[in-house]
Amino acid sequence: FIREAMNRALARGLRSSLALLEMNMARSEWLQSSYKTATKHFKRGWALAEECGDPETQRAAMVFNQHFHYFLGHYQEVIKIYEMLVPDVENFPKKNFPLLTALIAGTCYVYTGQITQGVGLLDALRAHSRKQGNLYISSHAGVTLGHLFMELQRLDEARQCLETGLKESLNSRNLYAHLSGLASLSL
């Protein structure tokens, strides 16, 4: 579907749409372990986003940029991008994809030793998502917290977060969070 949309955007001269579609394709290719292809799509998408000069497209491209830095293990860069995109972490966006950027940033805070900041961000994201009725994101945040607590040897907190995250993942049909939570519990 992404390739078809890319062809239509190219044919219609929709460069900003093509930029974001290239980056979507890059993310998809990366998750399928096609790293060279993913990098090519990302570079093309990034170049198109910069060329088009549209602030909305460039902001969306920065979100994809954050994901790529996370995939590459550049956790400090992820935090820098997140803080530039969301200077006021008290106000979470309403859509899922930007919420996932907070999830990634929280993880990176923990991985860079800013444990209180990362756990606080993930806990706030989980509470916000529950309040909004978004158990899909809440389950992601809970399972992520559980996994991080395991890494920090905080096993009681890990188990509590994982069990709650697993329940929410079933209720929201979040297969990714469910499988991740089960894998973490099996350790």
C-alpha positions in Angstrom: 0.0 0.0 0.0 2.8 2.4 0.8 4.5 1.8 -2.6 1.2 2.5 -4.4 0.6 5.7 -2.4 4.2 6.7 -3.2 3.6 6.2 -6.9 0.4 8.3 -6.7 2.1 11.1 -4.8 5.0 11.1 -7.3 2.6 11.2 -10.3 0.6 14.1 -8.7 3.7 16.1 -7.7 2.9 15.9 -4.0 6.4 16.2 -2.7 5.6 16.7 1.0 3.4 13.6 0.9 6.0 11.7 -0.9 8.6 12.7 1.7 6.5 11.2 4.5 5.6 8.2 2.5 9.3 7.5 1.9 10.0 7.8 5.6 7.0 5.5 6.4 8.5 3.0 3.9 11.9 3.4 5.6 10.4 2.5 9.0 8.6 -0.5 7.5 11.7 -1.7 5.8 13.8 -1.3 8.9 11.3 -3.3 11.0 11.6 -6.0 8.3 15.5 -6.0 8.7 16.0 -4.5 5.3 18.5 -1.9 6.6 20.1 -0.8 3.4 16.7 -0.2 1.7 15.4 1.5 4.8 18.3 3.9 4.9 17.9 4.8 1.2 14.2 5.5 1.7 14.9 7.5 4.9 17.6 9.7 3.1 15.2 10.3 0.2 12.4 11.2 2.5 14.5 13.5 4.6 15.9 15.3 1.5 12.3 15.8 0.1 11.1 17.1 3.5 13.9 19.6 3.6 13.3 20.7 0.0 9.6 21.2 0.3 10.0 23.9 3.0 6.7 23.0 4.6 6.9 23.3 8.5 4.3 20.6 9.1 6.1 18.1 6.8 9.5 19.0 8.4 8.0 18.5 11.9 6.6 15.1 10.9 10.0 14.2 9.3 11.7 15.0 12.6 9.4 12.4 14.3 10.7 9.8 11.8 14.2 11.0 12.4 13.8 10.3 16.1 12.7 6.7 15.3 15.7 6.2 13.1 18.1 7.5 15.8 16.4 5.1 18.2 16.8 2.1 15.9 20.5 3.1 15.5 21.0 3.3 19.3 21.7 7.1 19.2 19.7 7.7 22.4 21.0 11.2 23.2 20.0 12.3 19.8 16.5 10.9 20.3 16.2 12.9 23.5 17.4 16.1 21.8 14.9 15.7 19.0 12.1 14.9 21.5 12.8 17.9 23.6 12.8 20.1 20.5 9.5 18.7 19.3 7.7 18.6 22.6 9.1 21.3 24.9 6.2 21.0 27.3 5.8 17.4 28.2 2.7 18.2 30.3 0.7 18.4 27.1 0.7 15.1 25.2 -0.5 15.1 21.6 -3.8 13.3 20.8 -2.7 11.0 18.0 -1.0 7.6 18.5 2.2 8.2 16.5 3.4 11.3 18.4 2.5 9.5 21.6 4.9 6.7 20.5 7.6 9.3 20.3 7.2 10.0 24.0 7.4 6.2 24.6 10.7 6.1 22.7 12.0 9.2 24.5 11.2 7.8 27.9 13.1 4.6 27.1 16.1 6.7 25.9 16.1 8.8 29.1 16.4 5.5 31.1 19.1 4.1 28.8 21.1 7.3 29.2 21.0 7.2 33.0 18.2 9.8 33.4 16.0 7.2 35.1 13.7 9.5 37.0 13.0 11.5 33.9 12.4 8.4 31.7 10.2 6.6 34.2 8.3 9.8 35.0 7.6 10.4 31.3 6.5 6.9 30.7 4.3 6.9 33.8 2.7 10.2 32.8 2.1 8.8 29.2 0.5 5.7 30.7 -1.8 7.8 33.0 -2.7 10.3 30.1 -3.5 7.4 27.8 -5.7 5.7 30.4 -7.5 9.0 31.0 -8.1 9.4 27.3 -9.3 5.7 27.1 -6.4 4.8 24.9 -5.4 1.4 26.3 -3.4 0.7 23.1 -0.8 3.3 24.1 -1.2 2.7 27.8 -0.4 -1.0 27.3 2.7 0.0 25.4 3.8 2.3 28.1 3.1 -0.3 30.9 5.0 -3.1 29.1 7.9 -0.7 28.4 8.0 0.4 32.0 7.9 -3.3 33.1 10.8 -4.2 30.8 12.9 -1.2 32.0 12.2 -2.0 35.6 13.5 -5.5 35.0 16.7 -4.1 33.5 17.0 -1.9 36.6 16.4 -5.0 38.9 13.2 -3.5 40.3 11.4 -6.8 39.9 8.2 -6.1 41.9 7.5 -2.9 39.9 8.4 -4.8 36.7 5.9 -7.6 37.4 3.1 -5.1 38.3 3.6 -3.0 35.2 3.9 -6.1 32.9 0.8 -7.7 34.3 -1.3 -4.5 34.0 0.2 -3.8 30.5 -0.7 -7.4 29.4 -4.3 -7.0 30.5 -4.6 -3.6 28.7 -2.9 -5.1 25.6 -5.6 -7.8 25.4 -8.4 -5.3 25.9 -6.9 -3.0 23.2 -5.8 -5.8 20.9 -2.3 -4.5 20.9 -0.5 -7.7 19.8 3.0 -6.0 19.8 2.7 -4.9 23.4 1.2 -8.3 24.4 4.0 -10.3 22.8 6.6 -8.0 24.3 5.1 -8.2 27.7 5.0 -12.0 27.6 8.6 -12.1 26.4 9.6 -9.9 29.3 7.8 -12.0 31.9 9.5 -15.1 30.6 12.9 -13.8 31.5 
